[in-house]
């Protein structure tokens, strides 16, 4: 980093002749205040130095990577993952280095960290010399992510094993369109297969009793009410159809909307 690289630096009283070491110390102090650990790898020697903030995050007074690996804070598995990604960055196959890993602190607790960095210095012939970056404690986010993943797996397990016909479809232009999920009971009741139904669009195969409105008006009304019950027909073939009592519930997620459908055969 050089002074002229920082927008507005001269406005704060700095000039291009200011001591770069002093400037770097300011940056280091800013990182310390933000509880972000920093590190530098000197690629010629392999020496890796951690900031005191990063050492504190890891619960150790060691500031060299080999010492931390030796102490068992970082497992061999995660160490190999780090080395692999660092190698890809050094060889120019990745624009920057980024990896998430778990550490075991001296008190026995586990924490999740995210490392990210890039090459910050090259030799005159273009050889990478220094890789530098930061480390952030992402334990809370990771635990939340893993919890959501567990709930998602549980949901899929219950969804697929349920004896109640269930399906989830996407809503586009006020119409329930392509199926995102269909369970076995849903397909069995319609005397079809999950693979076949996944190629269909809900509004084209489940035909509601419309009375005095168009199909689009019907579904627009349904979506506005969020929860809705209605009777509909599903044609098995030209001569046979099933009459269904359908329950639909609409979900909104950012700019997307979805419909969860269950039904019973009342033919």
Rosetta blueprint (number, residue, H / E / L):
1 X L
2 X L
3 X H
4 X H
5 X H
6 X L
7 X L
8 X L
9 X L
10 X H
11 X H
12 X H
13 X L
14 X L
15 X L
16 X L
17 X L
18 X L
19 X L
20 X H
21 X H
22 X H
23 X H
24 X H
25 X H
26 X H
27 X H
28 X H
29 X H
30 X H
31 X H
32 X H
33 X H
34 X L
35 X L
36 X L
37 X E
38 X E
39 X E
40 X E
41 X E
42 X E
43 X L
44 X L
45 X L
46 X L
47 X E
48 X E
49 X E
50 X E
51 X L
52 X H
53 X H
54 X H
55 X H
56 X H
57 X H
58 X L
59 X L
60 X L
61 X L
62 X L
63 X L
64 X E
65 X H
66 X H
67 X H
68 X H
69 X H
70 X H
71 X L
72 X L
73 X L
74 X E
75 X L
76 X H
77 X H
78 X H
79 X H
80 X H
81 X H
82 X H
83 X H
84 X H
85 X H
86 X H
87 X H
88 X H
89 X H
90 X H
91 X L
92 X L
93 X L
94 X L
95 X L
96 X L
97 X E
98 X E
99 X E
100 X E
101 X E
102 X E
103 X E
104 X E
105 X L
106 X L
107 X L
108 X L
109 X L
110 X E
111 X E
112 X E
113 X E
114 X E
115 X E
116 X E
117 X E
118 X E
119 X E
120 X E
121 X E
122 X E
123 X L
124 X L
125 X L
126 X L
127 X L
128 X E
129 X E
130 X E
131 X E
132 X E
133 X E
134 X E
135 X E
136 X E
137 X E
138 X L
139 X H
140 X H
141 X H
142 X H
143 X H
144 X H
145 X H
146 X H
147 X H
148 X H
149 X H
150 X H
151 X H
152 X H
153 X H
154 X H
155 X H
156 X H
157 X H
158 X H
159 X H
160 X H
161 X H
162 X L
163 X L
164 X L
165 X L
166 X E
167 X E
168 X E
169 X E
170 X E
171 X E
172 X E
173 X L
174 X L
175 X E
176 X E
177 X E
178 X E
179 X E
180 X E
181 X E
182 X E
183 X L
184 X H
185 X H
186 X H
187 X H
188 X H
189 X H
190 X L
191 X L
192 X L
193 X L
194 X H
195 X H
196 X H
197 X H
198 X L
199 X L
200 X L
201 X E
202 X H
203 X H
204 X H
205 X H
206 X E
207 X E
208 X E
209 X L
210 X L
211 X L
212 X L
213 X L
214 X L
215 X H
216 X H
217 X H
218 X H
219 X H
220 X H
221 X H
222 X H
223 X H
224 X H
225 X H
226 X L
227 X E
228 X E
229 X E
230 X E
231 X E
232 X E
233 X E
234 X E
235 X E
236 X L
237 X L
238 X L
239 X L
240 X L
241 X E
242 X E
243 X E
244 X E
245 X E
246 X E
247 X E
248 X E
249 X E
250 X E
251 X E
252 X E
253 X E
254 X L
255 X L
256 X E
257 X E
258 X E
259 X E
260 X E
261 X E
262 X E
263 X E
264 X E
265 X E
266 X L
267 X L
